[in-house]
Structures are given as structure tokens and as C-alpha cells.
Amino acid sequence: MSKTTAGRFFEDYHIGQQIVHAVPRTVSGGERALYHALYPARTALYSSDEFARACGLPQSPVDDLIGFHIVFGKTVPDISLNAVANLGYAEGRFHTPVYPGDSLRSHSEVIGLKQNSNGKSGVVWVRTRGENQRGTLVLDYVRWVMVRKRDPDAAAPETVVPDLAPVVAPDTLVVPQGLSFSDHDFVLSGEPHRWGDYAIGERIDHVDGVTVEEAEHMLATRLWQNTSKVHFDGTQRADGKRLIYGGHVISMARALSFNGLANAHMIAAINAGSHANPCFSGDTIRAWSEVLDRAETRAPGVGALRLRLVASKGACDVLKTDDGKYHPDVLLDLDYWVLMPI
């Protein structure tokens, strides 16, 4: 009897299934250094302990997306090892900052299933929770992924598509304990722009672009212990290409958004997200943002800004074609809340 596993296939899931993901991960300062080596991330709150203390935190946390990638990576062997593609996100909340020394673990619940019309694959919805060593909730989110079937003739499950909120309500956003931007240093943060300087409907071209290298995306995917076959094994696709991990695109676009949004310090929530088109080595990622909404919080000097972050291989403002479908150049459409100084 084999001691190895081929991973779960679509027919292995059922509604209400609880999956505890293996191998907790302790975060170190090396995680931050590697993240900054992979992406042009320069946000002051995640770069300097002294800057973070001046904002009321005990030290500089690691980038919110490091926590997201670690929690996500734990789920891959159980959820998306046999994925065709990761499709989207919703109802994501960041509850507690992650600091060096924290150990993260995750578990998921299957909340939706729908077999595709071709009978060869289906979509699985899961709600994942990431916790630290104290059992404190760090983040939770819903994602859906297209997974291959082991047996195309296996019976299709009853279709259950979860009803997901289109946006995380601003009054439910969690502001980290102690966070205050009352004495925010705009010189050290890199830009003078405050929460009130951004108007709903405003679009920001983040100007810069980064060409994805095969070695870098492979390093990033291994760093987060993401084992999905489509990222490593060129035989998984008919074109022989290795698919770039969608989280790599998210982090690259978020880092690029520093130019124009340097004071959008912390991610508070992910309202929705779609990996619109596949990304491959050699593609050049550019980014632009649109301001969707603004909200105040109860924390001193802290406002919440709702942004649409678009990663594209094309020019600023490219999003959808006349038929309502994503333009072929668009890689990512991410709707999220950030915390920034008022």
C-alpha cells in the first residue's frame, strides 16, 4: 500500500468537510528579508520597528501578505494540489498582525461545490482560518478553486454555491490594538498623501513595471510551501508552461502600488479578488488602483480606504472589453480595504 498521496480530487470533497492543514510555520525575520528581495515592497510600517512603535505597535509586523501566503500555502496540499486554477477570493479579514516569532497554522471548511459542464473538473469553495500559536485568529477568507476529477465518470455532487458578501462592511474592519496615526511621519513614510486626499472614483497609475522571472516565482512559491503542481510541473499544462502563483501577482501589484499609495499601510480586508488571466514567466506586471470608498474608524488618526488594485500586462485603465469580460492583458482584479492616516 503506497505511503504517498496524489492529493484530493473534486469527488473527494463534501459540504461541511473540515480539513486541518499540516505543518505549522514559525515566522522569522528572514521571511521579511526574502519578501523584500522578491518584491519592491517599501511600506515604512513593515520596514522599521521604530516607525511601527511610533504608530503604537510593539514592533514592525511582517507584511500582511506574508501571513496570507503562509496560511494559504498550508492549504494547498489539501485543497489545490490538483487544481486547474485558483479562481477568486471573498470575505477576507485581517484580524491580528503577524510578528517574527509567531507560528501560523490553518484549517478550512468546504462551503460550496459545483461540477463543471465538461465533467472533468469542478469548483470547490472553502473558508480558511489562520491562527497563531496562541489560537488567536490572524486572518480568514473564502476562496474558490477549480479542481480536476480523478474519475470523469464519478457522480456529480449536489450543487451548492455559497452566498458571499460583495464587500466587508467597514464597521467590521479590525484595527490592530494600539494602532494610531495621530503622529504619523509623512517624510519617513515616503509620501505626503493622506486618507482625505483620495477621492472616490480617482484612478492612480503606479507607473512602474516588473518582468516576472522563472527563478523568482519558483522561489516565492517554495517559500510559501505552495505545492500545487501547475506551478512546478511543466507537464500539467498542454502548453508546457508553469503557471505563476496568483499570490506572486498579488504581492507584486501591491508592492508596485507604493508609488501613489505609500501611506496605505495595512490591509484590513479583501472584499473580492479574481485571477482574470494566467501569468507566465516573461510577462511584465504593471498596476493601477481605483478608489472605491472611504470610511472612518474608531482608532486615532486611522481611516479606511477601499481600493481596486488591477495588475495588468498592458496600460493603466485596462480592465474589461465591450462584452464585459476581462481584457486579455488583465492578470488580477483585487478589491480590498487598507488603513491609512487621516
C-alpha positions as CSV (number, residue, x, y, z in Angstrom):
1,M,0.0,0.0,0.0
2,S,1.5,3.4,-1.1
3,K,2.6,5.8,1.6
4,T,2.4,8.7,-0.8
5,T,-0.6,10.7,-1.7
6,A,-1.8,12.1,-5.0
7,G,-3.9,14.8,-3.2
8,R,-7.6,15.3,-3.2
9,F,-9.6,15.5,-6.4
10,F,-13.0,17.1,-6.9
11,E,-15.0,14.0,-5.9
12,D,-13.2,13.8,-2.6
13,Y,-14.9,16.9,-1.2
14,H,-18.3,17.2,0.6
15,I,-20.2,20.2,2.1
16,G,-19.2,20.8,5.7
17,Q,-16.0,18.9,5.4
18,Q,-13.4,20.1,8.0
19,I,-9.7,19.9,7.0
20,V,-6.9,20.6,9.4
21,H,-3.8,21.5,7.3
22,A,-0.4,20.1,8.2
23,V,2.9,21.7,9.1
24,P,2.6,24.9,11.2
25,R,5.2,27.6,10.2
26,T,7.2,29.9,12.5
27,V,7.8,33.3,11.0
28,S,11.3,34.8,11.3
29,G,13.0,38.0,10.2
30,G,14.3,36.0,7.2
31,E,10.8,35.9,5.9
32,R,10.7,39.7,5.7
33,A,14.1,39.8,4.0
34,L,13.1,37.3,1.4
35,Y,9.8,39.1,0.8
36,H,11.6,42.4,0.2
37,A,14.1,40.6,-2.1
38,L,11.2,39.2,-4.2
39,Y,9.0,42.3,-4.4
40,P,9.7,46.1,-4.4
41,A,7.9,46.4,-1.0
42,R,8.9,49.6,0.9
43,T,6.0,50.4,3.2
44,A,7.5,52.0,6.3
45,L,5.3,50.2,8.9
46,Y,6.6,46.9,7.7
47,S,10.2,48.1,7.3
48,S,11.1,49.7,10.6
49,D,10.5,48.8,14.2
50,E,10.9,52.4,15.3
51,F,8.4,53.6,12.7
52,A,5.9,50.9,13.9
53,R,6.4,51.8,17.6
54,A,5.7,55.5,16.7
55,C,2.4,54.2,15.3
56,G,1.5,52.4,18.5
57,L,2.6,48.8,17.6
58,P,5.1,46.9,19.7
59,Q,7.4,46.3,16.7
60,S,7.2,46.1,13.0
61,P,4.9,43.3,11.9
62,V,5.7,41.3,8.8
63,D,3.8,42.3,5.7
64,D,0.1,41.3,5.8
65,L,0.5,39.3,2.6
66,I,3.3,37.2,4.2
67,G,0.7,36.0,6.7
68,F,-1.8,35.4,3.9
69,H,0.8,33.4,1.8
70,I,1.8,31.2,4.7
71,V,-1.8,30.4,5.7
72,F,-2.7,29.9,2.0
73,G,0.3,27.7,1.4
74,K,-0.7,25.3,4.2
75,T,-4.0,24.7,2.4
76,V,-2.6,23.8,-1.0
77,P,-1.8,20.1,-0.4
78,D,-5.4,19.6,0.7
79,I,-7.3,22.0,-1.5
80,S,-5.5,22.8,-4.7
81,L,-2.8,20.3,-5.3
82,N,-4.7,19.1,-8.3
83,A,-6.1,22.5,-9.2
84,V,-6.5,23.8,-12.8
85,A,-6.6,27.3,-11.4
86,N,-7.3,29.3,-8.3
87,L,-10.3,31.5,-9.2
88,G,-11.1,34.1,-6.6
89,Y,-11.4,35.4,-3.0
90,A,-14.1,37.0,-0.8
91,E,-14.9,37.9,2.8
92,G,-11.2,38.1,3.7
93,R,-10.4,39.8,7.1
94,F,-7.1,40.5,8.7
95,H,-7.6,40.3,12.5
96,T,-4.2,40.3,14.1
97,P,-0.8,41.4,12.9
98,V,1.9,38.7,12.4
99,Y,5.2,39.3,14.2
100,P,8.5,37.5,13.9
101,G,8.4,34.5,16.3
102,D,4.7,33.8,15.6
103,S,3.8,30.3,14.5
104,L,0.9,30.1,12.0
105,R,-1.4,27.2,11.2
106,S,-4.6,26.9,9.2
107,H,-7.8,24.9,8.7
108,S,-10.6,25.0,6.2
109,E,-14.2,24.1,5.8
110,V,-15.8,23.2,2.4
111,I,-18.7,25.5,1.9
112,G,-19.5,25.0,-1.8
113,L,-19.3,22.6,-4.7
114,K,-20.2,22.8,-8.4
115,Q,-19.2,20.4,-11.1
116,N,-18.2,21.9,-14.4
117,S,-20.2,21.1,-17.5
118,N,-17.3,19.2,-19.1
119,G,-17.5,16.7,-16.3
120,K,-13.7,16.7,-15.9
121,S,-13.4,19.2,-13.1
122,G,-15.4,21.2,-10.6
123,V,-15.2,24.3,-8.4
124,V,-14.6,23.9,-4.7
125,W,-15.3,26.8,-2.2
126,V,-13.5,26.8,1.2
127,R,-13.4,29.1,4.1
128,T,-9.9,29.1,5.6
129,R,-8.9,30.4,9.1
130,G,-5.3,31.1,10.0
131,E,-4.3,31.2,13.7
132,N,-1.1,31.9,15.7
133,Q,0.4,29.8,18.4
134,R,-2.0,31.3,21.0
135,G,-5.0,30.3,19.0
136,T,-5.7,33.9,18.1
137,L,-7.3,34.4,14.7
138,V,-4.9,36.1,12.3
139,L,-6.9,36.1,9.1
140,D,-9.8,34.3,7.4
141,Y,-11.1,34.3,3.9
142,V,-13.1,32.4,1.3
143,R,-11.5,31.2,-1.9
144,W,-12.7,29.0,-4.8
145,V,-10.6,26.8,-6.9
146,M,-11.1,24.6,-10.0
147,V,-10.0,21.1,-9.2
148,R,-9.6,18.1,-11.5
149,K,-11.7,15.0,-11.1
150,R,-9.9,11.7,-10.6
151,D,-12.7,9.8,-12.4
152,P,-14.7,11.8,-15.0
153,D,-17.5,9.3,-14.6
154,A,-17.9,9.8,-10.9
155,A,-21.3,11.2,-9.9
156,A,-21.6,14.9,-9.6
157,P,-22.3,16.2,-6.1
158,E,-25.3,18.4,-5.4
159,T,-24.5,21.9,-6.5
160,V,-24.1,24.4,-3.6
161,V,-22.8,27.9,-4.4
162,P,-22.3,29.9,-1.2
163,D,-23.9,33.4,-0.9
164,L,-20.9,35.7,-0.3
165,A,-21.0,39.3,0.7
166,P,-19.8,41.6,-2.1
167,V,-17.9,43.8,0.4
168,V,-16.6,43.5,4.0
169,A,-18.6,46.1,5.9
170,P,-16.3,48.9,7.0
171,D,-17.7,48.9,10.6
172,T,-16.5,45.3,10.9
173,L,-12.9,46.1,10.0
174,V,-10.4,45.2,12.7
175,V,-7.9,47.9,13.6
176,P,-4.9,46.4,15.4
177,Q,-4.8,47.2,19.1
178,G,-2.8,50.3,19.8
179,L,-2.5,51.5,16.2
180,S,-2.6,55.3,15.9
181,F,-1.6,57.6,13.1
182,S,-2.1,60.7,15.1
183,D,1.7,61.5,14.9
184,H,2.3,59.9,11.6
185,D,5.7,60.9,9.9
186,F,4.9,61.6,6.3
187,V,8.5,62.3,5.4
188,L,9.7,58.9,6.6
189,S,6.8,57.1,5.1
190,G,7.7,58.4,1.6
191,E,4.6,60.5,0.5
192,P,2.5,63.3,1.9
193,H,-0.9,61.9,0.8
194,R,-3.5,61.3,3.5
195,W,-6.8,59.5,3.5
196,G,-8.6,62.7,2.8
197,D,-6.5,63.4,-0.3
198,Y,-8.1,60.4,-2.2
199,A,-11.4,60.9,-3.9
200,I,-13.9,58.2,-4.7
201,G,-13.5,57.3,-8.4
202,E,-9.9,58.5,-8.6
203,R,-7.6,56.3,-10.6
204,I,-3.8,56.0,-9.9
205,D,-1.3,54.7,-12.4
206,H,1.5,53.2,-10.3
207,V,3.9,53.8,-13.2
208,D,6.5,51.1,-12.7
209,G,6.6,47.5,-14.1
210,V,8.4,44.3,-13.2
211,T,9.1,41.4,-15.5
212,V,8.4,38.1,-13.9
213,E,11.4,35.7,-13.9
214,E,11.0,31.9,-13.7
215,A,13.5,31.6,-10.9
216,E,11.9,34.3,-8.7
217,H,8.4,32.9,-8.9
218,M,9.6,29.4,-8.2
219,L,11.5,30.7,-5.2
220,A,8.4,32.6,-3.9
221,T,6.1,29.5,-4.4
222,R,8.6,27.3,-2.5
223,L,8.9,29.9,0.2
224,W,5.2,29.7,1.0
225,Q,5.4,25.9,0.7
226,N,2.8,26.0,-2.1
227,T,2.9,22.5,-3.7
228,S,0.3,23.0,-6.4
229,K,1.6,21.0,-9.5
230,V,0.7,23.7,-12.0
231,H,3.4,26.0,-10.5
232,F,6.3,23.4,-10.7
233,D,5.5,20.7,-13.3
234,G,5.5,21.7,-16.9
235,T,3.7,18.6,-17.9
236,Q,0.5,19.7,-16.1
237,R,-0.5,22.1,-19.0
238,A,-0.8,21.4,-22.7
239,D,1.4,24.4,-23.5
240,G,4.2,23.1,-21.2
241,K,4.2,26.4,-19.2
242,R,4.4,26.7,-15.4
243,L,1.6,28.9,-14.1
244,I,2.7,31.8,-11.9
245,Y,1.3,31.5,-8.4
246,G,-1.5,34.1,-8.1
247,G,-0.2,35.3,-4.8
248,H,3.0,36.3,-6.5
249,V,1.0,38.6,-8.7
250,I,-0.9,40.0,-5.7
251,S,2.3,40.8,-3.9
252,M,4.0,42.3,-6.9
253,A,1.0,44.5,-7.7
254,R,0.6,45.6,-4.0
255,A,4.3,46.5,-3.8
256,L,4.1,48.4,-7.1
257,S,1.2,50.4,-5.6
258,F,3.6,52.1,-3.1
259,N,4.1,54.7,-5.8
260,G,1.0,56.7,-5.2
261,L,-0.2,54.8,-2.1
262,A,2.8,54.8,0.2
263,N,0.6,55.5,3.2
264,A,-1.8,52.7,2.6
265,H,-0.1,50.8,5.4
266,M,-2.1,47.8,6.5
267,I,-4.5,45.6,4.6
268,A,-7.7,45.3,6.7
269,A,-9.9,43.1,4.4
270,I,-10.1,41.5,1.0
271,N,-13.6,42.1,-0.4
272,A,-13.2,40.2,-3.7
273,G,-10.5,39.1,-6.0
274,S,-10.2,37.4,-9.3
275,H,-7.2,36.0,-11.2
276,A,-8.5,37.2,-14.5
277,N,-5.9,35.6,-16.8
278,P,-2.9,33.4,-16.3
279,C,0.5,34.9,-15.7
280,F,3.7,33.3,-17.1
281,S,7.4,33.9,-16.8
282,G,8.4,36.8,-19.1
283,D,5.2,38.8,-18.5
284,T,5.7,42.3,-17.2
285,I,3.4,43.2,-14.4
286,R,2.1,46.8,-14.1
287,A,-0.5,48.1,-11.7
288,W,-3.2,50.7,-11.2
289,S,-5.7,51.5,-8.5
290,E,-9.1,52.9,-8.3
291,V,-10.6,54.5,-5.1
292,L,-13.9,52.8,-4.4
293,D,-14.9,54.1,-1.0
294,R,-13.7,55.7,2.2
295,A,-14.7,55.1,5.8
296,E,-13.6,56.4,9.2
297,T,-12.5,54.1,12.1
298,R,-12.5,54.5,15.8
299,A,-8.8,54.4,16.0
300,P,-6.9,57.8,16.4
301,G,-6.0,59.2,13.1
302,V,-6.8,56.0,11.2
303,G,-9.0,55.9,8.1
304,A,-10.0,53.1,5.8
305,L,-9.8,53.3,2.1
306,R,-11.4,50.8,-0.2
307,L,-9.3,50.2,-3.4
308,R,-9.5,48.2,-6.6
309,L,-6.0,47.0,-7.4
310,V,-5.5,45.9,-11.0
311,A,-2.4,44.1,-12.2
312,S,-2.0,44.1,-16.0
313,K,0.4,43.3,-18.8
314,G,-0.9,46.4,-20.5
315,A,-1.5,50.1,-19.9
316,C,-3.2,51.8,-17.0
317,D,-7.1,51.7,-17.0
318,V,-7.2,48.5,-19.0
319,L,-9.9,46.3,-17.3
320,K,-12.7,44.8,-19.4
321,T,-13.7,44.6,-23.0
322,D,-17.0,45.7,-24.6
323,D,-18.6,42.2,-23.9
324,G,-17.9,42.6,-20.2
325,K,-15.1,40.1,-20.0
326,Y,-11.7,40.9,-18.6
327,H,-9.3,42.2,-21.1
328,P,-6.6,39.5,-22.0
329,D,-3.9,41.7,-20.5
330,V,-5.5,41.8,-17.1
331,L,-4.0,39.4,-14.6
332,L,-5.6,40.4,-11.3
333,D,-8.6,42.4,-10.1
334,L,-8.5,42.8,-6.3
335,D,-11.0,44.8,-4.2
336,Y,-9.6,45.4,-0.7
337,W,-9.6,47.8,2.4
338,V,-6.4,49.4,3.7
339,L,-5.7,51.5,6.8
340,M,-4.0,54.9,6.4
341,P,-3.5,58.2,8.2
342,I,-6.3,60.7,8.1
